[in-house]
């Protein structure tokens, strides 16, 4: 325990003394939150987003005129409850069940009002209207988990990958090899150190931004903290795995970029993956950031409980443990 605490303290002090890294980790998320909250404060959309129960084939067969209407994006759903919740939160402008001739709109949604008239103009008034009222989820509420998740991703991967590679390059790891410290204790200390610092920074950014933006929070803060902690642990473990044998900072940077860019683009941080190809959605499930963002959005915007996000929790915990174990097994001091 003394060896572990000594390495943990040394790593914490090293990070805190690097003022530029500390300021950047605090400043960048604030700038993103306020910049995007200002930029996307309006409700302008180029497309109306319509959920379809049964898929587009059913829509084309039962409501061909609506199907052929331009500037509408149709998203297929199998679960009516999930789609109705999205209508409640203004994430869908309308939900249509063409086989049953029913549709759902949110009465407070301007786009829902327009979609209702488009439906009447194309298919007539034979469709039964169903109410789906709920609070609108602003773009900044939807985007916030992506901002915090991306900040965690970069801090975890680059903050750990570069540090271990630099240790190996300047011979620091070679000197540690002569001590009683084993690879698992060293890597676990690095993981805990980075995890504590990342979670502290994330909490400060969230709390500070919330004072001005007043984010939507329907679920439990403790459940959100658990998801964020497991996600950070998993991404730190990936960074440790990449740095387990890497001796070149340039090579480590290339590998880290190869991991971060697909994760950033396909995790749903910037845009929803609904309506994309099935293989894209399946590929996104390989990234821990996807599970962090999905679970966080469900907790914050839909009030999901721990039981409801348990699949994401289990996946993140499993990824983290397996990755850390592999990293410790193949770790090289020199």
N, C-alpha and C positions, 0 to 999 in steps of 0.2 A: 504493500500500500504506500510506503514511503517513496519508493521509486516512481510509482504512478503519479503521486501528488507533486513530486519534484518536477517531472516532465510537464505535467499539467500547468503548474505555476509558471514555468519558464515560457511555455508557448503562449499563455495568456498575456504575459508582460511583453513578449516580443510583438504581438499584434497591437496592443494598446500603445506601444511606443512608436509604431508606424502611423504617424498622424495623418498622412495623406490617404492611406487605405481606410482608416477609421472615418475620416470626413467623407470620403467618396461613398462608403457603404451607407452612411446616414443621409447624405445629400441627394444622391441619385433617385431613390424611391420617392422622396418628397417632390422633386421636380417632375417626375413622371405622373404622380397622382394629380398634382395641381394643374399641370399642363393639359393632361387628357380630360380632367374634369371641366376645364374651361373650353377646350376645343370641341368636345362632344356633348356640350350642355344642351344642344338643340335636339329635335326629334326628326331631323331630315333623314329620309331613307330613299334610296333609289328604287327599291323593290318592296312589294308587299310579300310577306312571308306567310304561307298558308300550309297548315298541317293537314295531312290526308290520311284517314283511317282506311286501311286496305291497300294503299299504294297507288301509284299513278295509273297502273293498268285499270284498276277499278274506277278511278276518276275519269279516265278516257272513255270507258264503256258507259258509265252512268251519267256523266256530266261532261260531254265532249266540248260544249261551247266554253265552259269555264276552263277546261284543260287547254284549249287553244288560245286563251286570252294572253296577250303579251304582258311583260313586266311583272309577272307573278312567279315567285319561287315556291315550288311545292316540295314539302318535306314529308316522306312517308312515316307513319307511326303504327305500331302494333298495339301499344298500350294506351288506351284512351285516357286513363287517369294522369299519366305523365304529360300527355299533350295538353289536356285541359289545364293543368297547373301552369304550363307555359303560356297559355292564353290569359290566365289570371294575372300573370306577372308581365304582360305585354311583350313576351319573347316570341309569341306567334300572334299575327294579326287576326287570324281566324283558324278554326279547326273544322274540317268538313268530313262528314260520313256520307259519301255519295250513295252507298247501297241502302242506307236507312233514311236518306233524304233529311239529314239533320245537320245543323252547324252550330258552333259555339263562338261567341264573341264577348269581349269585355266592353261593357257599355261606356266605360270611361276612356276607351282607346280611340283616338281619331282615325287611325288606320283601320280599326275594326269597323267603324262607321262606314268608311269608304268601301271596304271589302263587302259589307252587307249589300250595298247598292250595286256593286259589280256582280254579285251573285244573283240578285234579283234581275238585273239586266241581261244576264246570260242564260240563266236556268229558270227564271220566273220565281214566283213566291210560293212554290210548293214545298220548300224546305222548312222544317220546324226549327224555330230559333231556341237555343238553349243559352242561359246566362252563365257566365264564368267571370264573376267579379273578384277583384283582388288588387293589391297595391302594385303600382308600376315599379319595376326594377330599373333604375337608371343605368346608363352605360357604365358610369364609374363604379357602381356597385357590382356590376357583372365583371368588370375589368380588374378590380382591385386584387382578387386572388392571383391573377396572372402577373400583376406587377410584383407583388410580394414573392410569389413563387420564382419568378425569373431572377430577382435579386438574390434569393437564397441559392438558386442554382449556380450563378456565377461566383458567389462568395464561397460556396462549398467546394466546387470543382477546382477553380483556379486558385483559391486561397490555400487549399491543401496540396493540389498537384504541383504547383510551382515551388511551394515551401519544401516539400520532401525532396524534389529534384535538386533544389539548390543545396539542401543539406548534403545530399550524396555527392554533388559536384565539388563542393568546397572541402570535403573530407570530414565533415562533422559526424556523419553516420559511421564512418570508419572508426572514429574515436569512441562512439557509443558502443560499438561492437565489443570493445574491451571491457565494458562494464557488465554487471549481472543482468542488465535489462534485456528482456527477450523481445522478439518482433511484435507479438500480440500486444504486450503491455505498452510498447512505444506507439503502435498504431491506434490502440484504444484511447490512449491519452490525447493523441492528436484529434481523434474524433470527438471526444467529450469537450475538449477546449474549444474547437470550432463550433460545436453544437451550442454551447452556452453563449458564446459571443453572437452567433447568428440569431438565436432566439431572442436575446436581449435587444439587438438592433431591430428585429422585426416587430417586437412589441412596442418599442419606442416609436417607430415609423407609423404603425397602425394607430396608436393612441394619439400621437401628435396630429396626424392627418384627420382623424375622426373629430377632433375639436372644431375643425373648420368645415368639413364636408358632410359630417353626420351620416356615416355609412349605414346601410340596411343590415341588421343583424337579427335574424329570426331564431337561431339555434343557440347552443351552449358555447361559451368562450373556452371552457375546459376541453370540449371535444375538438374545437378548432385548434387549440394549442397542441393537443395530442397528435392530430393529423400533421400539423406543421413540423413538429419535432421529429416524427417518424420520417417524413419526407426529407428533412434536412439531414438526418442520420444516414438515410439511404444514399443521398447524393454525395455526402462526405465520403462514404465507403467507396463509391465509384471513383472519386478522386484519388483515394488512397490506393485503389487497385491499379489505376493508370500509372501512378508514381512508384509502384512497388519495385520496378526494375529499370525505370527510365533514368538515364544519366545526363540527357541533354535537355536544357530548358526549351530550346526551339522545338525539339521533337515532342516534348510534353505539351507545348502550346498547340501544336498541330493536332495531336490526338484529342486534346480537350475541346478544340474548336469543332472537330468532327463529331463529338458527342453533344455539345451544347446547341449547335445550330439546328440539327434535326429535332432535338428535344424542344427547342424554343418555338419552331415553326409548326410542329405537329401535335403539340400538347394541348391546343385550344386556348393558349394564353392570349393570342391576338384576335382570333376569330373562332366562331363556333364551327365544329367539324360536321354538324348536321347537314345532310345533303351531299356530302363528299362520297367518294368511292368507298366501298366496304373495306378494301385492302388498306386504305389510308387510316381508317378508324381502328383496324386491327393492329397496324404498325404502331399507332399512337399508344396502345396499351402496353407496349414494351418499355415505355419511358416512365420513371417515377414521377416526373413533374405532371404528367397527365392525371395520375391518381390524386396527387396533392390538390390540383386545381379543381378537379371534378368534385372531390369531397368537400373542399372549402366552399365552393359555390353552393352546394346542396345545403351545407350547414348555415351559411350566412343568408341566402336568399330564399330557401324553402323550409328552413327549420328542421333539417334532417337530424335525427338522433344518432347516438353512437352505434346502435344496432343497425341502422340504415346505411351507415358508411363503413360498417365492419369489413366488407370485401376489400375496399381500398386500404383500410388499416392493416389487414392481414397481408396484402400484397406488398405494401411498403416495408412492413416488419420483416417479411421473408426475404425480400430483395436486399435489405440492409445487412441482415445476418449472414446470408450466403456470400455476398460480395466482400464483406469484411473478413470472413474466414478464408476465402480464396486469396485475398490480398496478403493476409498474414502468412499463408502457406508458401507463397511464391516470393515473399519479400527478400530483397537482397541489400545487405548493408553497404557493399562497395559497388 
